[in-house]
Amino acid sequence: MAKKAAKTQTKRSLVIVESPAKAKTIVKYLGRKYKMMASIGHLKDLPKSRFGVDIAKGFQPEYIVIKGKSKVLNEIKKAAKAAEQVFLAPDPDREGEAIAWHIAEELKPINPNIHRVLFNEITKKAVKEAVSSPGEINMDRVNAQQARRVLDRIVGYKISPLLWEKVRRGLSAGRVQSVALLIICQREKEVQAFVPEEYWSIDATLQGKIPPPFVARLVQQDNEALKIQNESEAQALTTQLQEATYTVSKVEKKERKRNPTPPFITSRMQQEAARKLHFTPKKTMMLAQQLYEGIDISGEGAVGLISYMRTDSVRISPDFQAESMTWISQKYGQDYVPESPNIYKSKKSAQEGHEAIRPTGLARDPDQIRNDLTNDQFLLYQLIWNRYIASQMRPALFDVTRVDISANNLGLRATGSVLKFPGFTIVYTEGKESSSEGGKEALDNEATLPVLAVGDVLSLQQLDPKQHFTQPPPRYNEALLIHDLEDKGIGRPSTYASIISTIQDRKYVEKREGRFYPTDLGDTVNDLLTENFPKVVNVEFTAQMEQALDEVEAGRTNWTESIRTFYDPFSKNFEKAQTQMRDVKREEQPTDLVCEKCQKPMVIKWGRFGRFLACSGYPECKNTKEFTEKEGKIEIIAKEIPTDTACKICGKAMMNKTGRFGRFLACSGYPDCKHTEPISLGVDCPEKECTGALTEKRSKRGKTFFACTNYPDCKFALWDRPVAKPCPQCQAPFMVEKYDRNKGTKIRCNDKNCGFVETES
């Protein structure tokens, strides 16, 4: 009997991405012939414990397997050995290309049949096309990433130890982040130096032959532009206007077109999400990554909802534009479809291989898939969807009327507009920095004017003179900072989120009421860096370096040459800084204040938490105080505040004091009486059989928390401040103040199962 022929088993192909979520979405499009694996980000990088760059050998980097990633790499190697071919599919940008290159270098000895595939969007069509026509690793893009990584390592490993020595341990410097800090500090100096100038406006409410009344503003005197500088000038002009005859001298009507804004690029998406949704750039990019990599949609499984979110191109594929025209016609009518597709111009440096950020399919209207998304995912997807749809529609049209009015030798002007055709505005309008309406901006703040003709005599109903003052330039928020970073050529869209997060994490800037303020530490570090590295911490020089990296990616510049351009001036500055940089840590700035304990002068020193006042008689006298400085004047912050509570031991008044671990009550009779008590917040400890109360404390790292006064017998603690009011929903004995970066401070129930949140009255 003949033996049956052995069944040949076809080897599967291996596809490697950087994210498990991305792998989950792609696998359903490729089927069983492909095995999916995720690298979970970079597998190799410069070592953390040493410099890792050989400057003498042309800035040669030393790459090692990242701690904790050996297991992942070994599993990938094992799968590659058994695979017919390997497809490397990390994100289509510099970091993704570097990930692919590092993996390829590890796999070549095992399986040289390696290909690079790029997904601008994760859809069945895009994935199939990419795998059917793979390419090779783009070494120019890899080298651009290497150059950036080495540049950042040079700055970090050279300057950071200097800051440790001269200011305090734990500080660090970054090539691009330091310039972002510089921009914020410069703006703060502008704000502080700003001197407001007074000016006045005068509005006249006028009535023509046909209602309604309308408002015109005084703009001219003797046919010259008018600037009213003070109240006396305003009063004199008001007197003239009260006695004048008002006549229409000119009526000008024209149609005004308002074009839609282009579809999102990364920076514009971050700005608009900050303005309209109050998302930080970091949060926006996290959500966009989720939408790109894939979301589980009912009936479909994991689906990539948007195209790649790191892009500076406003290009849209012609096929998708044609599909969009049909969709808009069916949804809104043919009147909203432009005669030819809207074409937007990208910046010269844009990578036209990428498209703008857009939905991957028009069948997935945000409202239709809302239940499949988290609230934040939905809000961002809706923003991207609306921006894209609007970008493909006709302009809005307005009838604009401008009326000039003579009042003897004075001239007034009124402007009005009427929306003639809404066009793209029925879907979306771009947010404005000055808007306080949370993104619901009016198209025009000009009123509708009555029918007026040249020669019409108008009657005066009211005059409204108002005093104004010029305003300083606004402090930066996320949207403004990203706009200026992009405008100045600092960083790239993919780096803005990490730049803004880093300068906050390092405590160089802090956010107050949505705006960035440099901290004492940030000001000091910025001063030291700009004094000692003027050619490096420099807006123009940093912008040139970004352009140099783009040249590397375009294949027009050698990557080590671009580093040399940076390193030569940097190394000279560094040698000088080692000996000439101010030793802030050991500086003592004299003041006019006198120590109340020993009568010696107080000096300003630098400590772990910033500047503080200390007695110059240290170590014999250890008196210290916190202070603020306004317009050069030092104001002491009281650490001891008298209370009405009497000491239980001696009867003297207790003082509210601030110590190393937070606030507490101490007897004013110290050192004769050393009695202390914790400050109760009026909230009893919720632990059963505990008789303690909750009090404010501070951790060793300076972070405030709230714990039981019976510690260590009772270890109950909270990060959120307790509020002495019961929950109206579940009757819990107290609630807590919860701070949310996007929504501010809310009072809510501490029981997560209850979920009650107090609404503002």
C-alpha positions in Angstrom: 0.0 0.0 0.0 1.5 3.4 -1.0 2.2 5.8 1.7 0.2 9.0 1.7 2.3 12.0 0.7 3.3 14.1 3.7 1.3 17.4 4.0 3.5 20.4 3.6 2.9 23.1 6.1 3.1 26.6 4.8 5.0 29.0 7.1 3.2 32.0 8.3 4.4 35.6 7.9 5.2 37.6 11.0 3.9 41.2 11.4 5.4 43.3 14.1 3.8 46.5 15.4 4.6 48.6 18.4 1.2 48.4 20.2 -1.1 45.5 21.2 -4.1 47.6 20.3 -2.8 48.1 16.8 -2.1 44.4 16.5 -5.6 43.5 17.5 -7.1 45.7 14.8 -4.8 44.6 12.0 -5.0 40.8 12.7 -8.6 40.5 11.5 -7.7 42.0 8.1 -4.8 39.6 7.4 -6.1 36.2 8.5 -4.4 33.1 9.6 -1.4 33.3 7.3 0.0 36.1 9.5 1.1 36.1 13.1 0.9 39.4 14.9 3.3 40.6 17.6 3.8 43.9 19.4 7.2 45.3 20.5 5.4 47.6 23.0 7.4 50.6 21.9 11.2 50.8 21.6 13.2 47.7 22.3 16.6 49.4 22.2 17.8 52.8 23.3 20.9 54.6 24.7 21.8 53.3 28.2 20.4 55.2 31.2 23.4 54.7 33.4 26.1 56.2 31.1 26.5 58.7 28.3 26.3 56.2 25.5 27.7 58.4 22.7 31.3 58.2 21.5 32.0 61.8 20.4 35.5 60.9 19.2 34.1 58.3 16.8 31.7 60.6 15.0 29.0 60.6 17.7 28.6 56.9 17.5 25.6 55.9 19.7 25.7 52.8 21.9 22.3 51.0 21.8 21.3 48.4 24.4 18.2 46.4 25.0 15.9 48.4 27.3 15.6 46.9 30.8 12.6 44.6 30.9 12.4 44.2 27.1 14.6 41.2 26.7 11.7 38.8 27.0 9.7 40.5 24.3 12.8 40.6 22.0 13.5 36.9 22.5 9.8 36.0 21.7 10.0 38.1 18.5 13.3 36.3 17.5 11.7 32.9 18.1 8.7 33.8 16.0 10.9 35.3 13.2 13.0 32.2 13.0 9.8 30.2 12.3 8.3 32.7 9.9 8.5 32.8 6.1 9.0 36.6 6.1 8.8 39.5 8.5 6.8 42.7 8.1 7.8 45.6 10.3 4.8 47.9 10.8 5.5 50.4 13.6 4.1 53.9 13.1 5.0 55.8 9.9 7.3 58.5 11.5 10.9 58.9 12.8 10.3 57.0 16.0 8.5 54.2 14.3 11.2 53.9 11.7 13.8 53.7 14.4 11.8 50.9 16.2 11.7 49.0 12.9 15.4 49.4 12.3 16.4 48.2 15.7 14.2 45.1 15.3 15.6 44.5 11.9 19.2 44.6 13.1 18.3 42.0 15.7 16.4 39.7 13.2 18.7 39.8 10.2 21.0 36.9 11.4 17.8 34.8 12.0 15.6 35.7 9.1 16.9 38.2 6.5 13.6 38.3 4.6 12.5 41.5 6.3 10.1 44.2 4.9 8.9 47.6 6.0 5.1 48.4 5.7 3.5 51.7 6.5 -0.2 52.3 7.5 -1.5 55.8 7.1 -4.7 54.4 8.4 -5.7 51.0 9.8 -8.4 49.9 7.5 -8.8 46.7 5.5 -7.9 48.3 2.2 -4.8 50.2 3.6 -3.5 47.2 5.5 -3.9 44.8 2.5 -2.3 47.3 0.1 0.7 47.9 2.4 1.4 44.2 2.9 1.0 43.4 -0.8 3.6 46.1 -1.8 6.1 46.4 1.1 9.1 48.7 1.1 12.4 49.0 2.9 13.4 50.8 6.0 14.0 54.5 5.3 17.5 55.0 6.7 17.3 58.8 6.2 14.3 58.8 8.6 16.2 56.6 11.0 19.2 58.9 10.9 17.0 61.9 11.6 15.7 60.1 14.7 19.3 59.1 15.7 20.4 62.7 15.4 17.6 64.0 17.6 18.2 61.3 20.2 22.0 62.0 20.3 21.5 65.8 20.5 19.1 65.4 23.4 21.5 63.0 25.1 24.3 65.5 24.8 22.3 68.3 26.4 20.8 66.1 29.1 24.0 64.4 30.2 26.2 67.5 30.0 24.0 70.2 31.5 21.9 68.2 34.0 24.9 67.5 36.3 25.8 71.2 36.2 22.3 72.1 37.4 22.6 69.5 40.2 25.9 71.1 41.3 24.8 74.7 41.0 21.1 74.6 41.9 19.9 71.3 43.4 20.0 67.6 42.8 17.4 66.0 40.5 17.2 68.9 37.9 17.5 68.3 34.2 17.8 70.2 31.0 16.4 69.4 27.5 17.5 70.9 24.2 13.9 71.8 23.0 12.2 72.0 26.4 14.7 74.6 27.6 13.7 76.8 24.6 10.0 76.4 25.4 10.8 77.4 29.0 12.7 80.4 27.6 9.6 81.5 25.6 7.4 81.3 28.7 9.9 83.2 30.8 10.2 85.9 28.2 6.5 86.3 28.0 6.3 86.6 31.8 8.9 89.4 31.7 6.8 91.2 29.1 3.7 90.9 31.3 5.5 92.1 34.4 7.1 95.0 32.5 3.9 96.1 30.8 2.6 99.5 31.6 -1.1 99.9 30.7 -2.1 102.9 28.6 -5.4 104.6 29.0 -7.7 105.2 26.1 -11.4 105.9 25.5 -14.1 104.9 23.1 -17.4 106.7 22.4 -20.4 104.8 20.9 -23.5 106.6 19.7 -26.9 104.9 19.5 -28.6 106.4 16.4 -32.0 106.0 14.8 -32.8 106.4 11.1 -36.1 106.6 9.2 -36.6 102.8 9.6 -35.9 100.9 12.9 -34.1 99.3 14.6 -31.7 101.7 16.3 -28.0 100.9 15.8 -24.6 101.7 17.3 -21.8 103.6 15.6 -18.4 104.3 17.0 -16.5 107.6 16.8 -13.4 107.0 14.6 -12.3 110.3 13.0 -11.8 114.0 13.7 -11.2 116.3 10.7 -10.8 113.3 8.5 -7.9 111.9 10.6 -7.9 108.7 12.6 -8.8 109.5 16.2 -7.3 108.2 19.4 -8.9 109.4 22.6 -6.3 109.3 25.4 -8.1 110.5 28.6 -11.3 111.4 30.2 -11.1 115.2 29.5 -10.7 114.5 25.8 -13.6 112.1 25.9 -15.8 114.6 27.7 -15.0 117.4 25.2 -15.8 115.1 22.2 -19.0 113.9 23.9 -20.1 117.5 24.3 -19.5 118.1 20.6 -21.4 114.9 19.7 -24.4 116.0 21.8 -24.8 119.1 19.7 -23.9 117.7 16.3 -26.1 116.8 13.3 -25.7 113.2 12.2 -25.8 112.5 8.4 -25.1 109.3 6.5 -22.1 110.2 4.2 -21.3 106.8 2.7 -22.9 103.3 2.5 -20.8 100.4 1.2 -22.2 97.0 0.6 -20.3 93.9 -0.5 -20.4 90.2 -0.3 -17.8 88.6 2.0 -16.7 85.0 1.7 -15.4 83.0 4.7 -13.5 79.9 3.7 -13.4 76.7 5.7 -10.2 75.8 7.6 -8.0 72.9 6.4 -8.4 69.5 7.9 -6.3 68.9 11.1 -2.6 68.5 11.2 -1.2 67.5 14.6 -0.5 70.9 16.0 -3.9 72.3 15.0 -5.6 69.3 16.5 -3.8 69.9 19.8 -4.6 73.6 19.8 -8.3 73.1 19.0 -8.7 70.3 21.5 -7.2 72.6 24.1 -9.5 75.5 23.2 -12.8 73.6 22.7 -12.4 70.5 24.9 -9.8 71.7 27.5 -7.6 68.7 26.8 -3.9 68.8 27.4 -1.8 68.0 24.3 -0.7 64.8 26.1 -4.3 63.7 26.5 -5.2 64.6 23.0 -2.3 62.6 21.5 -3.2 59.6 23.8 -6.8 59.6 22.6 -5.8 60.1 19.0 -3.5 57.1 19.2 -6.4 55.0 20.5 -8.6 56.2 17.6 -5.9 55.5 15.1 -4.9 52.0 16.4 -8.5 50.8 16.7 -11.6 50.8 18.8 -14.1 47.9 19.3 -17.2 48.9 17.3 -20.4 46.9 17.7 -20.8 44.5 14.8 -17.3 45.2 13.4 -14.7 44.5 16.0 -11.6 46.6 16.3 -11.6 49.4 13.8 -9.1 52.2 13.2 -11.3 55.4 13.1 -8.8 58.1 12.1 -5.8 58.4 9.8 -2.3 58.7 11.3 -2.3 61.5 13.9 1.3 62.7 13.6 1.3 64.7 10.4 2.0 68.2 9.2 0.4 67.7 5.8 -3.1 68.9 4.9 -3.3 66.7 1.8 -6.3 64.4 1.4 -6.4 61.5 -1.1 -8.4 62.3 -4.2 -10.5 59.0 -3.8 -11.5 59.9 -0.2 -12.3 63.5 -1.3 -14.6 62.2 -4.0 -16.3 59.9 -1.5 -16.7 62.9 0.8 -18.4 65.0 -1.9 -21.0 62.3 -2.4 -21.6 62.0 1.4 -22.0 65.8 1.8 -24.4 66.0 -1.1 -26.6 63.3 0.4 -26.4 64.7 4.0 -26.7 68.5 3.4 -27.6 68.9 -0.3 -25.7 69.7 -3.5 -25.5 73.4 -2.6 -23.0 72.6 0.1 -20.6 70.8 -2.3 -17.9 72.9 -3.9 -17.6 72.9 -7.7 -14.2 71.3 -7.4 -12.6 69.7 -4.3 -11.0 72.1 -1.8 -7.2 71.9 -2.0 -5.1 73.2 0.9 -1.5 74.1 0.8 0.9 72.5 3.3 4.0 74.1 4.7 7.2 73.6 2.7 8.6 71.3 5.3 5.5 69.1 5.4 5.8 65.4 4.6 3.3 65.0 1.8 3.5 61.3 2.0 1.1 61.6 4.9 -2.5 62.8 4.7 -4.1 65.2 7.1 -5.9 63.7 10.1 -9.3 62.6 8.9 -11.9 59.8 9.6 -11.1 56.5 7.9 -14.7 55.9 6.8 -17.7 58.2 6.4 -20.1 55.4 7.4 -19.1 55.9 11.0 -20.8 59.2 12.0 -19.7 60.1 15.6 -23.3 59.9 16.9 -23.8 56.4 15.4 -20.8 55.0 17.3 -21.1 57.1 20.4 -21.9 54.1 22.6 -18.7 52.4 21.5 -16.5 55.2 22.6 -15.6 56.7 26.0 -16.8 60.3 26.4 -13.3 61.7 25.7 -12.8 59.5 22.7 -16.1 60.6 21.3 -15.4 64.3 21.8 -12.1 64.1 20.0 -13.5 61.9 17.2 -16.4 64.3 16.8 -13.9 67.3 16.6 -11.8 65.5 13.9 -14.9 64.5 12.0 -16.5 67.9 12.0 -13.3 69.7 11.1 -12.8 67.3 8.1 -16.3 67.5 6.8 -16.3 71.3 7.1 -13.0 71.4 5.2 -14.6 69.8 2.2 -17.7 72.1 2.0 -18.5 75.5 0.3 -17.5 78.8 2.0 -20.0 80.8 4.1 -21.3 84.0 2.4 -22.1 87.3 4.2 -23.6 90.5 3.0 -21.5 93.1 4.8 -22.6 96.8 5.1 -20.3 99.6 6.2 -21.9 103.0 7.0 -19.9 106.2 7.5 -21.6 109.0 9.4 -20.6 112.6 9.6 -21.3 114.7 12.8 -19.9 118.1 11.9 -16.1 117.6 11.9 -16.4 114.2 13.5 -16.8 110.8 11.8 -18.5 107.7 13.1 -18.7 104.2 11.6 -21.1 101.3 11.9 -20.6 97.9 10.4 -23.2 95.1 10.1 -23.4 91.7 8.4 -26.1 89.3 7.4 -25.3 85.6 6.9 -26.4 84.9 3.3 -25.3 81.2 3.0 -23.9 79.2 6.0 -21.8 76.8 4.0 -19.3 74.9 6.1 -20.4 76.7 9.3 -23.4 74.5 9.7 -20.9 71.8 10.7 -17.9 73.6 12.3 -16.2 76.9 13.1 -12.7 77.2 14.5 -12.2 78.2 18.1 -10.8 81.6 19.2 -8.5 82.3 22.0 -10.6 85.2 23.3 -13.8 83.2 23.4 -15.3 82.3 26.8 -18.1 80.3 25.3 -16.3 76.9 25.3 -16.0 76.7 21.5 -19.5 78.1 20.6 -18.1 81.1 18.8 -20.4 83.5 16.9 -19.6 84.0 13.3 -19.6 87.7 13.6 -20.1 90.2 16.4 -21.5 92.8 14.1 -25.2 93.7 14.3 -27.7 93.8 11.4 -28.1 97.4 10.3 -31.4 99.1 9.1 -31.8 100.3 5.5 -29.8 103.5 5.2 -29.0 105.8 2.3 -26.5 108.6 1.7 -27.9 111.9 3.0 -30.2 110.3 5.6 -30.3 112.5 8.8 -30.1 110.4 12.0 -31.3 111.2 15.4 -29.1 110.7 18.5 -30.6 108.5 21.2 -27.6 107.9 23.5 -23.9 108.5 23.9 -21.7 105.9 25.7 -18.1 107.0 26.5 -16.0 104.2 28.0 -12.6 104.1 29.6 -10.2 101.3 28.5 -6.7 100.3 29.2 -4.3 98.4 26.9 -3.7 94.8 27.9 -0.4 93.0 28.3 0.3 90.1 26.0 -1.5 87.0 27.3 0.3 84.4 29.2 0.6 81.1 27.4 -1.9 78.3 27.5 -1.5 75.1 25.6 -3.0 76.4 22.4 -1.0 79.6 22.3 2.2 77.8 23.3 1.8 75.2 20.5 1.0 78.0 18.0 4.2 79.9 18.9 6.4 76.8 19.0 5.2 75.9 15.6 5.4 79.5 14.3 9.0 79.8 15.5 10.0 76.4 14.2 10.7 74.9 17.7 10.2 71.1 18.0 7.8 69.3 15.7 4.1 68.4 16.1 4.9 65.0 17.4 7.0 66.5 20.2 4.8 69.3 21.5 2.9 67.2 24.0 6.0 65.8 25.6 7.6 69.3 25.7 4.7 70.8 27.6 4.4 67.8 29.9 8.1 67.9 30.7 8.4 71.5 31.7 5.5 71.0 34.1 6.7 67.7 35.5 10.1 69.4 36.2 8.3 72.1 38.1 9.8 74.8 35.8 6.3 76.1 35.1 3.0 75.8 36.8 -0.5 76.2 35.5 -2.9 78.7 37.1 -6.4 79.2 35.8 -5.4 77.6 32.5 -2.2 79.8 32.0 1.5 78.9 32.4 3.6 80.8 34.9 7.3 80.2 35.3 8.2 79.1 38.9 11.1 80.4 40.9 13.0 77.3 39.9 12.1 77.8 36.2 13.2 81.4 36.2 16.5 80.5 37.9 17.2 77.6 35.5 16.2 79.7 32.5 18.6 82.5 33.6 21.5 80.1 34.1 21.0 78.4 30.7 20.5 81.6 28.7 23.6 83.2 30.4 25.8 80.2 29.9 24.5 78.6 26.7 23.3 81.6 24.6 23.9 79.9 21.3 22.1 76.8 22.3 19.2 78.0 24.3 18.2 80.2 21.5 15.0 80.3 19.4 16.7 80.9 16.0 19.4 78.3 16.6 17.0 75.6 17.8 14.8 76.3 14.7 17.8 75.9 12.5 18.5 72.5 14.1 15.0 71.4 13.5 15.4 72.3 9.8 18.7 70.4 9.8 16.9 67.3 11.1 14.4 67.7 8.3 17.3 67.9 5.8 18.7 64.6 7.2 15.3 63.0 6.8 15.1 64.3 3.2 18.5 62.7 2.5 20.2 66.0 1.8 22.5 66.2 5.0 24.6 63.7 6.8 23.3 63.2 10.3 26.6 63.4 12.1 27.3 66.7 10.4 24.1 68.1 11.7 25.1 67.1 15.2 28.6 68.7 14.7 26.8 72.0 13.9 25.2 71.9 17.3 28.0 70.4 19.3 30.9 72.8 18.5 29.3 75.9 20.0 27.8 73.8 22.7 31.1 72.3 23.9 32.7 75.8 24.1 29.8 77.1 26.2 30.0 74.0 28.4 33.7 74.4 29.2 33.1 78.0 30.3 29.9 77.1 32.2 31.8 74.5 34.3 33.8 77.3 35.9 31.7 80.4 35.3 28.1 79.4 36.0 26.6 81.0 39.1 26.6 78.8 42.2 23.0 79.4 43.1 23.0 76.7 45.7 25.6 78.6 47.8 24.6 82.1 47.0 23.3 84.4 49.7 21.5 87.5 48.4 21.5 90.3 51.1 18.2 92.0 52.1 17.2 94.9 54.3 15.3 92.6 56.7 16.6 91.8 60.1 16.3 88.5 62.0 13.9 89.1 64.9 15.7 86.3 67.0 19.4 87.5 66.8 19.2 90.9 65.0 21.5 89.8 62.2 20.7 90.5 58.5 18.4 88.1 56.7 19.6 86.7 53.3 17.9 85.0 50.4 19.0 81.4 49.9 18.1 78.6 47.5 16.7 75.4 48.9 14.9 72.2 47.8 11.6 74.0 47.3 12.9 77.3 45.9 14.1 80.6 47.4 13.6 81.3 51.1 14.8 83.8 53.7 17.4 82.6 56.2 19.4 84.3 59.0 23.0 85.1 58.0 24.0 83.9 61.5 23.5 80.3 60.5 24.3 77.7 61.9 24.1 79.5 65.3 20.7 80.9 64.3 18.5 78.7 62.2 15.6 81.2 61.6 14.0 80.8 58.2 10.9 82.4 56.5 9.0 82.0 53.3 8.5 85.1 51.2 7.1 86.5 48.0 8.6 89.3 45.9 6.4 91.9 44.2 8.0 94.7 42.2 11.3 94.2 44.0 9.7 94.4 47.5 10.0 91.3 49.8 6.9 90.3 51.6 7.2 87.6 54.4 4.6 84.8 54.4 3.6 84.2 57.9 4.3 80.7 59.1 2.6 81.3 62.4 -1.0 82.5 62.6 -2.7 83.1 66.0 -5.9 81.2 66.8 -8.6 81.5 69.4 -7.8 78.0 70.7 -6.2 77.8 74.2 -3.4 75.5 75.0 -4.6 72.5 77.1 -1.4 72.6 79.1 -0.7 76.2 79.9 -3.7 78.1 78.6 -1.8 80.4 76.2 -3.0 80.9 72.6 -2.3 78.2 70.1 -0.6 79.2 66.8 -1.3 77.7 63.4 2.2 76.7 62.1 3.6 75.1 59.0 6.2 72.5 59.5 8.1 69.9 57.4 5.1 67.6 57.3 2.3 70.1 57.0 0.3 72.5 59.2 -0.3 71.9 62.9 -1.2 73.8 66.1 1.6 74.7 68.5 1.6 76.6 71.8 2.7 80.3 71.6 4.5 79.7 74.9 7.2 77.7 73.1 9.9 76.8 74.2 8.6 76.8 77.8 5.5 74.9 76.6 6.0 72.5 73.7 2.4 71.3 73.4 1.3 70.6 69.8 -2.0 69.4 68.3 -3.0 68.4 64.8 -5.5 70.7 63.0 -8.8 69.0 62.6 -10.7 69.6 59.3 -14.0 69.0 61.0 -14.3 65.5 59.6 -14.2 62.4 61.8 -12.1 59.4 60.7 -14.5 57.0 58.9 -12.7 53.9 60.2 -14.8 51.8 62.6 -14.0 52.2 66.3 -11.6 55.1 65.6 -12.0 58.3 67.6 -9.6 60.3 65.6 -10.3 63.1 63.1 -8.8 63.9 59.6 -6.0 66.4 59.4 -3.7 67.9 56.7 -0.2 66.4 56.4 2.7 66.6 53.9 4.6 63.7 52.5 8.4 63.5 52.5 8.2 64.7 48.8 6.2 67.8 49.8 2.8 66.5 48.6 -0.2 67.3 50.7 -2.4 64.5 51.9 -5.0 63.9 54.7 -4.7 61.4 57.4 -6.1 60.3 60.8 -4.9 62.1 63.9 -4.5 58.7 65.6 -1.7 57.6 63.3 0.2 55.2 63.5 -2.6 53.3 65.3 -5.0 54.3 62.5 -3.5 54.4 59.0 -6.5 55.9 57.1 -5.4 58.5 54.5 -6.7 60.4 51.5 -5.1 62.4 48.7 -8.3 64.5 48.2 -9.2 67.2 50.8 -12.2 66.1 52.9 -15.2 68.4 53.1 -17.4 68.4 56.2 -20.7 67.9 54.5 -22.6 64.6 54.1 -23.3 63.2 50.6 -27.0 64.0 49.7 -27.2 60.9 47.6 -25.8 58.1 49.8 -25.5 59.9 53.1 -21.8 59.3 53.5 -20.5 61.4 56.4 -18.2 63.6 54.3 -17.3 64.4 50.7 -14.0 65.4 49.0 -12.6 68.1 46.8 -11.4 66.5 43.6 -9.2 68.4 41.2 -9.4 67.7 37.5 -7.0 69.4 35.1 -9.7 69.8 32.5 -12.8 70.5 34.7 -11.2 72.3 37.7 -12.1 71.5 41.4 -15.4 69.6 42.1 -16.9 68.4 45.3 -17.9 64.7 45.0 -18.7 61.7 47.2 -15.7 59.7 48.3 -17.6 56.5 47.6 -16.8 55.6 44.0 -20.0 53.4 43.9 -22.1 56.4 44.6 -20.5 58.8 42.1 -22.3 61.9 43.3 -20.8 65.2 42.0 -22.0 68.6 43.4 -23.1 70.9 40.7 -22.4 74.6 40.8 -25.3 76.7 42.1 
